[in-house]
Amino acid sequence: MAEIHQFVYPAVFVQGEAEVVASFPDLGITTEGESFEEAFLFAKDFLRVYCAYALKFDLDINKPSFFTEIVEQFKNEKPMLVDALLFPRDVK
C-alpha cells in the first residue's frame, strides 16, 4: 500500500503595503497573497508542491523548527503552522 505523507512547517506571515507575504524559514521559500486567507492557501499549496518535488526526486528536506522557536524569533510577525498532505498520486 502506498504511503500518505504529512508535512507540517511553521510559516511567518507579514502584512506588506498591498500583499501578505508568507515565508517558510526552514525551507527558504516564500509566496504571497492579497489577504491573510489567500496567503495561507497559497502557502499551503506551495508547501505541498515543494515537498512533492523533493520526494519525487529524493531530495533532502530540512526538518521543521519547533514552533515556539519561530514564535520567539519572529515576535512582531504572525507565525502559523501550515500542513500539506501528499498522496501517492502527488509524487508520481
C-alpha positions as CSV (number, residue, x, y, z in Angstrom):
1,M,0.0,0.0,0.0
2,A,1.3,3.4,-0.9
3,E,2.2,5.9,1.8
4,I,0.5,9.2,2.6
5,H,2.9,11.8,3.8
6,Q,2.1,14.8,6.0
7,F,4.4,17.7,6.4
8,V,3.9,20.5,9.0
9,Y,6.1,23.6,8.9
10,P,6.0,26.9,10.6
11,A,5.3,29.8,8.3
12,V,5.7,33.5,9.0
13,F,3.1,35.9,7.6
14,V,3.9,39.6,7.2
15,Q,1.5,42.3,6.0
16,G,3.0,44.4,3.3
17,E,1.6,47.5,1.6
18,A,-0.5,45.6,-0.9
19,E,0.0,42.0,-0.1
20,V,0.6,39.5,2.7
21,V,4.0,37.6,2.4
22,A,4.2,34.1,3.7
23,S,7.6,32.5,4.2
24,F,8.9,29.2,5.5
25,P,12.1,30.0,7.3
26,D,13.2,26.3,7.4
27,L,12.8,25.8,3.7
28,G,13.8,29.2,2.3
29,I,10.6,29.6,0.2
30,T,8.1,32.5,0.0
31,T,4.8,33.2,-1.5
32,E,2.2,36.0,-1.2
33,G,-1.4,36.8,-1.4
34,E,-3.7,39.8,-1.4
35,S,-5.1,38.8,2.1
36,F,-4.0,36.6,5.0
37,E,-6.5,34.0,3.9
38,E,-5.2,33.9,0.3
39,A,-1.6,33.9,1.5
40,F,-2.3,31.0,3.8
41,L,-3.9,29.0,1.0
42,F,-1.0,29.8,-1.4
43,A,1.5,28.8,1.4
44,K,-0.3,25.5,1.9
45,D,-0.3,24.7,-1.8
46,F,3.3,25.8,-2.2
47,L,4.4,23.6,0.7
48,R,2.6,20.7,-0.9
49,V,4.3,21.2,-4.3
50,Y,7.7,21.8,-2.7
51,C,7.5,18.6,-0.7
52,A,6.1,16.6,-3.6
53,Y,9.0,17.7,-5.7
54,A,11.6,16.8,-3.0
55,L,10.0,13.4,-2.6
56,K,9.8,12.7,-6.3
57,F,13.5,13.5,-6.8
58,D,14.7,12.1,-3.5
59,L,15.9,15.4,-2.2
60,D,16.6,16.2,1.4
61,I,14.1,18.4,3.2
62,N,15.1,20.4,6.2
63,K,13.3,19.4,9.4
64,P,10.8,21.9,10.8
65,S,11.8,24.1,13.7
66,F,9.9,24.0,16.9
67,F,7.0,26.4,16.6
68,T,7.9,28.0,19.9
69,E,11.4,28.9,18.4
70,I,9.8,30.5,15.4
71,V,7.3,32.5,17.6
72,E,10.3,33.8,19.7
73,Q,12.3,34.6,16.6
74,F,9.5,36.4,14.8
75,K,7.8,38.2,17.7
76,N,6.4,41.1,15.6
77,E,5.1,38.9,12.8
78,K,2.3,36.3,12.5
79,P,3.7,32.8,12.7
80,M,1.4,29.9,11.9
81,L,1.7,26.1,11.3
82,V,0.9,25.1,7.7
83,D,0.4,21.5,6.7
84,A,0.4,19.6,3.5
85,L,-0.8,16.1,2.8
86,L,0.8,14.2,-0.1
87,F,-0.9,11.2,-1.6
88,P,0.8,8.7,-3.9
89,R,-0.6,10.5,-7.0
90,D,1.1,13.7,-5.9
91,V,4.6,12.1,-6.0
92,K,4.5,10.3,-9.4
